[in-house]
């Protein structure tokens, strides 16, 4: 009978495992863009026109829209886009307004199994609406409530040439005696001295994070007979669609929304629901405005010496806007002036973001335990600098954390070993007092006091370690360095779940083994619940990032070795004392 039951349990486990594998195959992968699913692996060219990209008064900051302006302006879709390609950016600029309307990241494939399909950050009219807008507004400025400026360029496409360190793309416009240049400055990102493999692995020194930022400069040459007056504005516009960079099977796990800098809060989240409730407006010096998603961030960073009007709002099409309007610019007749801002569009790289603007590094959102997560990431990154593999780095980090908490773990395991040693005496007390819970509790407390056992001694050290575990969870989930980072064999991406769920099953097995070393609770119900914990945790961990499960497996193995040694030592001492 026992053999039949065992066979049925094993068969049920195998069938369940196969069903989960099939579910993962059907639903576990993020879909590719519609245009990239064909048999031809060539990446399609960006479209010449953008459906639905009509200029409207919504594109101009509400504070400067003329009261008499219509709510929506006539459609003015550009005939052709200006394409720009560097070694780390592939983007399109709409001459109508000079906005960055599409942007791809060739160094960050959308999916690991399709390295030919780059992740698309900005889009307008495809899967979502997400773009970076900027312009000049005011009485004499080219961007007005009646329509955005139409810029001209010498060429329709620009590319960073071999051996070229920077690329300048100039858009020109002449209006009412004033000559304008909207200048985009790009930098080279890949170090030619590094091998393609080192560049692909984002090895330190092989990819310059500054290449993900564009400097947008407005040059104003006033040849009219009167003083020119205007303001620069820059903003990010996005619809309410989901996060395409989320790697979890259950949907978006990290923050998707706006953020900005204020003097009181160096990292102030402004979610879509916040904008729905009430627009935000505040005057700040310097600062930044950003839009966050999993692994990637886009941010406008004005001059740190300028006083800017930061604001958020929702337009009539339901798009969310975060942006700033710069200080007034006065250009006398016959004089020239310029103003600029930086647009960062790329991965959340903490070191570079911190250099770019204070507080911007906090867009790598580790949650309320950021003060623990940041030093953990620093240590993990330092280990990776030596080992060159994030999987082995996680293992060595686990060993270091285990050594740091060794005294606490030892105290916990000693308490559990003593509890295990007095288990026969607890069984005798239960037989002696039967169902009288009050007498049983009093007798247990007397026994614990006599044997110098703290019933909570095994729990408190574990609770102290939980914040570290949670902080590490956010480090592995939010750090773009983990994205598509391989370890060995079947683990090719530590940031997503194990495709075959082998690590979670090993984790469950190690948890079961560790449970056998713990004392059996006197309460039968509690004992049954604890027996189910390895199964419950295994199912929880099926969809956790493989890197986090790897940490938990290594931690369990080290804990089993430490607990087995301490338990054996205490039980031997107990037997010697009783003899």
N, C-alpha and C positions, 0 to 999 in steps of 0.2 A: 504493500500500500504506500509506504514511504517512497519507494523507488518510482512508482507511477506519479505521485505528486511532484517529485523532483523533476521528472521528465516533462510534466505539464508546465511547471514554472519556467524551466529553461526554454521550452518551445514558445511560451508566451513572451518571454523576454526577447527572443530572436525575432519573432514576428513584430513586436513593438519597435525594435530597433530598425528593422527594414522599412516599416511604415514611416518612421521619423525621417529616415534617409530619403525616401521618395518625396515626402512633403518638402524637405529642404531643397531637393532638386527642382521641384515645381515652383516653389515660392520664395526660395532663399536668396536669389540673385536679383539685384536691381536691374530694371529694364533699361536697355540702351535707347538712345534717341531714335525716333521712328525712321529718320533718314539714314541711320547707320546700321540698320538691321539687314540690309540686302547682302547678297552673296559677295558682291564686290567690296573689298576691304578698303578701297580708296576713300578717304574722307571727302565728302562733298564740299564744293565751294560754298562760301557764304552767299546768301541771296543778294541780288542787286537792290531789291526794294524790301521794305519791312511792312508786312501787313499790320494794319492797326496802329501805325506809328504817327498818327495825325498830331500835328502841333496843336496845342490848346493852351488856354490861360493857366491850366493846371501846372504847366511846366515852369511857370514864372512864380517865384516866391510870392505868397499872397499879400505880403506887406506892401508890395510895390505894384500890384495890378491896378490899373486905372479903374475908378469906379464905374465908368461908362462902358468898360469892355464887356463883350459878350462872354457868356460862360464857356462856350466852346468855339474855337476859331475854325475857319475853313480848313479842310484837309490840305496838307502840303507835304506829301511824301516824296523823299528824294528819289531821283531816277537811279542813282548809283551810289554805292557805299565806297568809302576809301579804306582799303585794306592795308594793314600793317602787320608785319611778321618779324619777330625777333627769335632768338633761340629758346626763350621761355614764355613768350606771349604770342598769341595769334588773335588779332582783334579787327573790328570794323568800326569806322567812324561815320556817322551820318552827317553829310554836309549841312543839312538843315539843323542848325543849332550847334553843330560840332560836338555832338554827344557820342560817348563810347557805348554802342548799342549791342555789341557782341564781343565776347572775349573767351578764348579757350586757353587752357594750360597744358601744352604738349608734354611737360615733364611730369604731369599727374594724370595718368590714364583714368578714364571713368571706371573701368573694371580691369582687374588684373589679367583676366583671360583675353582682353581685347586692348593691347597696348597701342594699337593704331587709332583708337578713339579717345581723344583727349577730353578731360573734364571741361564742361562748358559752364563758366561762371556767370557771365552776362548773356542775356538773350532777350529778344524783343519780337514777339510774334511767333515763336516756335513753341517750346514747352512752357515758357513762362515769360512774364515781363519783369526784367531786371536790368537796369542800365544806370550809367553814371552821367549826369548832366551838369553842364556849367555854362556860364554866359555872362554878359555885361548888361546891366539893367539901369534904368534911369531916364531922365528927360532926353538926353542926347545919345543914349546907348543904343546899340543895334537890336537887342532883344526887347521886344515890346509885347504888350498884351494882344496886339493885332497880329503877331506872328514872330517866330524865331528867325534869327539872321540866317541867310543862305551863304555859306562860305565856299570859296573856290580853292582848288589845289592844283599843282602842276601835273601830278600823276594820280592815277587811280589805285596804284599799289606801291608799297614801299617794303623793302626787306633789308634787315641788317646783314651786311655782306661779310664774307669771311675776312677775319683780321680787323674788322671794324669794331671799335669799343662802344660807340654810341650812334644813335640815329635820331635825326631831327626831322619832324614832319611839320611844315608850315601851312596853315590855312589862311587865306587872305580875304579881305573885304574892304571896300571903299564906299563911304556913305556920307553925304553932306559935308564934303571937304575933310573928312577924318579917315585916315588909313589905319586899318587894324591888321594885326597878325595874331592868330591863335596858334601857339607853338607847342607841340608835343615832343618831349625829350625822352628817349628810351636808352637803356643801358644794356650792355652784354651781360649775360648771367652765367654762362658756362665757362669754366677755366679750360682753355685748350690744352694745358699741360696734363690734365687728368684724363684717364682713359674713359671711354664711353660707359664702361661698367661702373666706375667710380662716380661719374656724373649721374648715372641712373640711380645709384644708391644714395645720392645726396650727401656724399662724403664731405666732411668739413673742409672748406677751402675750394671745393669743386663747383659749388653753385653760390653765386652772389645774391643774397636775398634782396638787395637794392634793385635788382633787375625787375622785380615785380611792382615797382613804383614808377609812375609816370609823373613828370613835372609838366604841368599845363601853365603856360605863361601867356598873358595878354600884353602885347606891345601896342600902345596907342600913340599915333602920330597926328597931332591936331594941326591941320593946315587950314582950318576954317578961320573965320574972323571973330570967333567968340570962344569963351571958356567952355571946355567940355567937362561935363559932370556925370558921374555914374558910379555903380557899385558892381563888384564881382559877386556872383553867387555860384554855389556848387552843391549838388544834392544827389542822393541815391534814391531811385524809385524802384519799388518792387511790389508785385501783387501778393496775394495771400496763399499762393500755392505752397506745397510741402517742400521739404528739404531734400534735394536730389543727392546730397552727399552723405545722408544718413546711412549707416552700415548695419543697423539693427533690424531684425526680422519683424519686430513689433512696431516699427515706425520711428519717428524722430525722437531721439533720446537726449539730444543736447539742445541748447537754446537756439532758437531761430527768431531773430528780431533785431531791432535797432539798439544802439548804444551810443553814448556821447560822454564828453568830458565837461565837468563844471568845477568851479573853485571848491565847492563843498564835497563833491563826489568825483573822484578821478575815474570812476567807471560806473556810469549810471545807465541801467537798462531801461529801454523804452520799448516795451513789447507792442505787438499789434493791438492787443486789447487795451493797452494804455492809450494808444493813439485814437482808438475808437471812442474812448471815454472823453478825452480832452487833449487837444493839441498842446505841445510844449513849446515854450519860447523863453529864451534867456540870453542876456548879453554876457559873453565871456571873452577873456583875452587868450588868444591862441586856441588851444584845445583841438578837438577832432570830433567828427561824427562818423559812425560806422554802421554797417549791417553785418550781422553775424550768422553763420551757419556752421554745420559740423565740419571741422578741419580748415575752413576757409573764411576769410574776412575781406571786406572792401571798406575803405576808409578815405575820407577827404581830410587832409591835414593842412590848414591855412598857416600863414606865417605866425610864429609864436609871439611876435610883437604887436600883432593887429588885434583890434577889438571887433568881435564878430557877433552877429545876431544868429544864434543857433535856434532852430525850430524843427518841429515835426508836424505833419498834417496828413490828411487823407483826401485824395482828389475825387472828382466826380465819377471817375471810372472804377473807384474802389482800390486804387493803388496807394501804398504807404510811402511817404516821403520823409527822409531825414536829411537835413542840409544846413547850410549857413549862408548868410549874406555878409560880405565884408564891409569895411568902412568906406565912406565916400571918397572918391578919387577926383581931384580937380586938376585939369590940364589946361594951362593958359594957351591962348592962340599962338601957334608957331612952336609950341613946346612938345615934348615927348614924355611918356611915362609908361611904367609897366607894373603889373601885379601878377601874382602866381599862387598856385596851391599844388599840393602833391596828392595824387590819387594812388593809393595802394590797393592792388587787387591780386590776391594770391593766398598762399598757405599761411596758417597761424604760426609764425616763427617768433617765439618769445623774445629772443635776444635782439633781433632786428626791430621788432615792433617797439620795444622799450627805447631803443636809440632814436627811432623815428619821432615818437612823441610820448611824454610821460603818461602812464595809465593805459596806453594802447596795448601793452603786453597782457593786461587783464582780460582782453577779449578771448584769450585762451582760458575759457571759463571752467575752473576746477570746482565751482560751487562754494559752499560755506566753509569747506576745509582747505581752501586755497593755501593757507599758511603752512599746512603740512604737505600739500601736493607739490608746491613749487620746489622745496628742498629735495623731495623724493625724485622729482624729474631731473633736478640738477645732478643728483648722485647717479641716477640711471644714465643720463647723458654722458657723465664722466666715465662710467664703466664701459659704455658703448664706444667711447673714444679709444679705449684700450683693446676691446674684443672685436669690434666691428660687426657685431650681430646682436640684434635687439632681443632675440630669444635667450641666448646665453647671458646677456646682460640682466634680464629679468631673473634668471636663476641665481646669478651672483648677488643681485640686489636682495633676493629672498634670504640668502645665507647671511648677508650683513644685517638685515632686519632681525633675523632669528637670533643672531649673536647679541644684538642690542637688547632684545627682550628676554635673553636667556635667564636672568635671575627671576623675572616674573613668571616665566614658563616653568622654571624649576619649582618655585613655590606652589604653583597650581598643581603640578604633577605629584609633588610630595603629599599635598592634601588629598588628592584623588587616591594615591597609593595607600595612605592611612585608612581612608574610607573603605577601600577594597579589603584591607587587612582585617577590619572589624566587621565585615559583612556577616560572618557566621554569628557573631554576637547580636547583631541587629535581627537576624533571623530568629534567634532564641527569644529576643524581646517580643517579637511579633507573635510567636506561639504562646508566650506567657500572658500577654495582655489581650490577645484576640482582636475584637472589633472596638475596644475601648480606645478611641483615638487620643483622648486627653492624656490618659496614663502612658500610652505609647509615646507620645511627644515628650512628656516629662522624662521618661526613661531614656529616650534617645539623647536629649540634651545633657542629662547626667553622664551618659556614656561618652559623648563628645568632649565634655569638660574633663572627664577623667583621662581620656586618651589624648587630650590637647589637640583636638581637631576643630578647625573652623569650617562649618558646612558651606560657607560662601567662598572659602579659600580657592576652590577650583574655578569659580565663575568670574571673580573680580579681575584677575590677570587677563583673562580672555576679553572681557569688556574693555579693558584699557587698550588692547591691541586693535579693536574694531575700527576706531577712527583712522588708523594707519591703513587698514584694508580698504576702507571706503575712499580715502584719499588716493590710494594706488589705483582703485577702480576708475576714478576720474582721470588720472594721469594716462592710463592705457586707453581710455575711451576718447579723450579729447585731444591728445597730442598727435599732430599730423605726422610726426616722425614715425609713428607706429602704423600709419596707413600703408597697406600693402607690403609691410615689412615681413620677409620670410624668416623662418627659424630653420627647420630641417624636415626632410621627408614630406609628409602630406600637409604640414603647417606652412602655407605659403603667404599667409596674411594674419599677423598677430592681432589685428584690430577687429577682426570679425570672428564669428563662431567657428569652431572646429567643423570642417565639412563632413567628417565621418563620426563626430561626437565621441572620439576615442578618449580624448583628454577628460571630458566630463565623466565618462564611465570609470576611468582610472581614479579620478577624484572621489567618486562615490565609493569605490572599493577601499581606498585608503581611509576614508571617513569611517567605513564599517570596521576596518581593522583597528583603528584608533578607539572606536567605541567599545571594542572587546576588552581594552585595557582599563576602561573606566569602571567604577563600582556600579552595580545594578541598583537603581533606586528602589527603596522599600515599597513605594506606591506602585501597584501593578499597572494602573492606567498610565502613569508617567513613564514606566518602563516600556510600554507598548508604543507610546508616542516617540520616545527616543529611538526605538528600533526602526521607525519609519523615516527618521531624519535623513539618513544617507540616500534613500530613494527620492525623497522630496527635494533635497539639495541637488541631486544629480539632474533632475528635470529642470530646476531653476538654472543650473549652469549650462544647459544645452545651448542656450542662446547668448551666453556671456562671451566677451572677446576671448579668443584663444590665449592671449597673453595673460589675462587675469586668471584663467583656469590653470595655466601653467604655474603661475605663482602659488596658487592654492594647493596644487598637487605637490610641488616641492616643499611647501610649508608643512603639509600633512606628513610627508615622508620623514622630514627632519623631526617633527613632533613625535612621530611613532618611535623613532630611534631613541630620542631623549626620554620619552615617557616609559618605554620598555626598560631602559637601563635603571631609571629611578625606582620604578615599581619593583623590579627584581631585587634591587639593593635593599629596599625597605622591607619587603616580604622576607628576605633572608635574615635581616636583623630581628624581625618579629619572631620568626621561628627559633632563632638562637636564644632570644629572651625567654620564650615560653618553655624551652627545653631546660 
